[in-house]
Amino acid sequence: MGLQGRVALVSGGGRGIGRAISLALAADGAAVAVNYRRDEQAARDTVAEIDQAGGTARMYRATVDDYQHVAEMVALVEAELGPVSILVNNAGIASRGLSVVDTDPAELRRVIATHAFGAHYVSKAVIPKMRGLDRGDIVMISSLASRGLAANGGPYNMAKAAMEALAVTLAREERTNNIRVNVVAPGLVETEMGRRLMRATAGVTDMRTLDASMPFGRVCQPEDVANVVRFLVSEQNGYITGEKIYCDGLLV
């Protein structure tokens, strides 16, 4: 799935699913811009691993829910690596698991701003240059949560639903510009966020103890999600846009 000559920007690209996506796209030949907000060391480690493997990567700090930060980051990426032809909107935060009545309005704004506003801002910033390229791809990393819409998850459910609405809108707007826009929706994944969730909701400290109860005998790994992304942005995907692909091993 050769991505040589293409530039990928992965928001939240230094940790968890974002890190796996950054490594996978770099392995396929893309130059990768690893965005981070606070965890500079994780971003630095991800870039170093790509460099050691012979790839090209740089790290860029920006808070995606601030459009000025985003615009400055994208301008710097374009100056240093070139126009972005692959955007993975992955940056996200968890909500606190409270009912609508008990949710702090500030939390609601923060979660929706990170997932939905952030995806909108970064997409807005990269698309003008992306339109002039031979091909563009935008992938939104959503969640199984948007299908189940479980109780006590209002901010997160709303944020992911809004992100998915944005994806379909963009797919319709940008198809004539040869830009494909798709959604990948994982279920439970073994990341720090997944570990925190399982500790809080089930008292599970080692997620691998859940393997026997999971589809295919193991908890989903970040690399499983990354492999879906690398297909969607590759030449192997010539005709898929506006779609949502679940990566949860379940049958509905």
C-alpha positions in Angstrom: 0.0 0.0 0.0 2.6 2.5 -1.1 2.1 6.0 0.2 5.4 7.4 -1.1 5.3 11.1 -1.8 2.2 11.7 0.4 2.1 13.7 3.6 -0.1 12.4 6.4 -1.3 14.5 9.4 -2.5 12.5 12.4 -4.1 14.5 15.2 -3.4 12.9 18.6 -0.8 10.9 16.7 1.7 10.2 19.5 -0.3 7.8 21.7 -2.7 4.9 21.5 -4.6 4.5 18.2 -3.0 7.6 16.8 0.5 6.3 17.4 -0.3 3.0 15.7 -1.8 4.9 12.7 1.3 7.2 12.5 3.6 4.2 12.5 1.6 2.3 9.9 1.3 5.2 7.5 5.0 5.9 7.8 5.8 2.2 7.2 3.7 2.5 4.0 5.9 5.4 2.8 4.1 8.6 3.9 5.8 11.5 5.6 3.9 11.8 8.9 3.1 14.9 10.9 2.4 13.8 14.5 0.2 16.2 16.3 0.0 16.3 20.0 -1.5 18.6 22.7 0.3 17.8 26.0 2.3 14.5 25.8 5.4 15.8 24.1 7.4 12.7 25.1 5.0 10.3 23.5 5.0 12.3 20.3 8.8 12.5 20.4 9.0 8.7 20.9 6.7 8.0 18.0 8.7 10.3 15.7 11.9 8.6 16.9 10.6 5.2 16.1 9.6 6.2 12.6 13.0 7.8 12.0 14.8 4.7 13.3 12.8 2.6 10.8 13.9 4.8 7.9 10.8 6.9 7.6 10.1 10.6 7.8 8.1 12.2 10.7 7.9 15.4 12.6 6.0 16.5 15.7 3.7 19.5 15.9 2.0 20.8 19.0 -1.5 22.3 18.6 -4.8 22.2 20.5 -7.2 21.1 17.8 -10.2 22.9 19.4 -8.4 26.2 18.8 -8.6 27.2 15.1 -5.7 29.6 15.3 -3.5 26.9 16.7 -4.7 24.5 14.0 -4.1 27.0 11.1 -0.6 27.7 12.4 0.2 24.0 12.7 -1.1 23.2 9.2 0.9 26.1 7.7 4.1 24.7 9.3 3.4 21.2 8.2 2.9 22.4 4.6 6.1 24.4 4.8 8.2 21.6 6.2 6.7 18.4 4.7 4.4 19.6 1.9 0.6 19.7 1.4 -1.3 17.2 3.5 -3.0 14.5 1.3 -3.9 12.2 4.2 -5.7 13.6 7.3 -6.6 11.3 10.2 -8.8 13.1 12.7 -8.0 11.0 15.7 -7.6 13.4 18.7 -10.1 12.8 21.4 -10.8 12.8 25.1 -13.2 10.8 27.2 -16.2 12.0 29.1 -16.7 11.3 32.8 -19.5 8.9 32.5 -22.2 10.9 34.2 -25.9 11.3 33.4 -27.1 14.3 31.4 -28.4 15.9 34.6 -25.1 15.5 36.4 -22.8 16.5 33.5 -20.9 19.8 33.9 -21.7 22.1 30.9 -18.0 22.8 30.7 -17.3 19.1 30.1 -19.8 18.9 27.4 -18.2 21.9 25.6 -14.7 20.5 26.0 -15.5 17.0 24.7 -17.5 18.2 21.7 -15.0 20.8 20.9 -12.1 18.3 20.8 -13.8 15.6 18.7 -16.2 17.6 16.5 -14.9 21.2 16.3 -11.3 19.8 16.1 -12.1 17.6 13.2 -13.9 20.5 11.5 -11.0 22.9 12.1 -8.2 20.6 10.9 -10.2 19.5 7.8 -11.0 23.2 7.0 -7.3 24.0 7.2 -5.9 21.2 5.0 -8.6 20.9 2.3 -7.6 24.0 0.3 -4.2 22.6 -0.6 -5.5 19.0 -0.6 -7.9 19.9 -3.5 -5.0 20.6 -5.7 -3.4 17.1 -5.2 -4.0 14.0 -7.3 -5.8 12.4 -4.3 -6.9 13.3 -0.8 -8.1 11.2 2.1 -9.7 12.2 5.4 -10.4 9.5 8.0 -12.4 10.2 11.2 -11.7 7.9 14.1 -15.1 7.6 15.8 -16.3 4.9 18.1 -18.8 2.1 18.6 -20.3 4.5 21.2 -22.1 6.3 18.4 -24.1 3.2 17.6 -25.0 2.1 21.1 -25.5 5.7 22.5 -25.3 4.2 26.0 -26.6 6.0 29.1 -24.1 8.2 31.0 -22.1 9.0 28.0 -23.9 12.1 26.6 -20.8 14.3 25.8 -18.9 11.5 24.1 -21.9 10.1 22.2 -22.8 13.6 21.0 -19.2 14.4 20.0 -18.8 11.2 17.9 -22.2 11.6 16.3 -21.2 15.1 15.2 -17.9 14.0 13.9 -19.6 11.3 11.8 -22.1 13.9 10.4 -19.1 16.0 9.4 -17.6 13.1 7.6 -20.7 12.5 5.5 -21.0 16.2 4.7 -17.4 16.4 3.6 -17.6 13.3 1.5 -20.5 14.9 -0.4 -18.7 18.3 -0.7 -15.3 17.0 -1.7 -15.9 14.0 -3.9 -15.5 16.1 -7.1 -12.1 17.1 -5.8 -11.0 13.4 -5.6 -11.0 13.5 -1.8 -12.4 10.5 0.0 -13.8 10.9 3.5 -14.5 7.8 5.7 -15.1 6.9 9.3 -13.5 4.1 11.3 -15.3 3.2 14.5 -13.5 0.9 16.9 -15.0 -0.7 20.0 -12.9 -1.4 23.1 -9.2 -1.1 22.2 -6.2 -1.7 24.4 -5.1 1.9 24.9 -4.6 4.0 27.9 -8.1 5.4 27.5 -9.4 1.8 27.2 -7.6 0.7 30.3 -9.0 3.7 32.3 -12.5 2.8 31.1 -12.2 -0.8 32.1 -10.8 0.1 35.5 -13.6 2.6 36.2 -16.5 0.5 34.9 -15.4 -3.1 35.6 -12.5 -3.0 38.0 -10.3 -4.6 35.3 -6.6 -3.7 35.6 -5.2 -6.1 33.0 -7.1 -5.9 29.7 -5.6 -9.1 28.4 -7.7 -11.0 31.0 -10.6 -10.1 28.8 -9.2 -11.9 25.8 -11.2 -15.1 26.1 -14.5 -13.1 26.1 -13.6 -11.0 23.1 -14.2 -11.7 19.4 -11.3 -13.7 17.9 -10.0 -14.5 21.4 -8.3 -11.2 22.0 -8.9 -7.5 22.8 -8.7 -5.2 19.8 -5.3 -3.6 19.4 -4.4 -0.2 18.0 -2.8 -1.9 15.1 -6.1 -3.4 14.1 -7.6 0.1 13.7 -4.5 1.4 11.9 -4.8 -1.4 9.3 -8.3 -0.3 8.4 -7.0 3.3 8.0 -4.0 2.3 5.9 -6.4 0.4 3.5 -8.8 3.4 3.2 -6.1 5.8 2.3 -4.3 3.5 -0.1 -4.7 2.9 -3.8 -6.5 -0.3 -2.9 -9.4 1.9 -2.0 -10.5 3.5 -5.2 -14.3 3.7 -4.7 -15.2 4.0 -1.0 -16.2 7.3 0.4 -18.8 8.5 3.0 -18.7 5.1 4.7 -18.4 4.0 8.3 -16.4 0.9 9.0 -16.7 -0.7 12.4 -13.6 -2.3 13.9 -15.1 -4.3 16.8 -15.3 -7.9 15.6 -19.0 -8.0 16.3 -22.0 -8.9 14.1 -25.1 -6.7 14.3 
